[in-house]
């Protein structure tokens, strides 16, 4: 693996970490809305759910890309 490839791997890992933090913040926001008994049909809940789903889908997409890239270079998954 050359320096460019290592750099790409590190950027992916960094994006995954940052996106993971975002996903958890948005999950927490949903949890708080549920705890406050906000209606599932409310615009506030729909917006929060949409934001969570968007971040979660992007995280899953990037995770798959990262895992494939790691597999390409036979990097341990530890």
C-alpha positions, 0 to 999 in steps of 0.5 A, a space after each residue: 500500500 502506497 502513501 496515497 492509498 494510506 491517505 485515502 484509507 485514513 480520510 475514509 476512517 475520519 469521515 466514518 468517525 465524524 459521520 458516526 458522531 452525527 448519526 448518534 446526535 440525530 438518533 439522540 434527537 429522535 429519542 428526546 422527541 419520543 420521550 417528550 411524546 411528540 407526535 410521530 406525524 408532526 413536522 418536527 418528528 418527520 424532519 428529525 427522522 429524515 435527517 437521521 435516515 439520511 446520515 445513517 444511509 450515508 454512514 452505511 454507504 461509506 462503511 461499505 466503501 471503506 470495508 471494500 477498500 480495506 479488503 482490497 489491501 487485505 487489511 485486518 479488521 481488528 
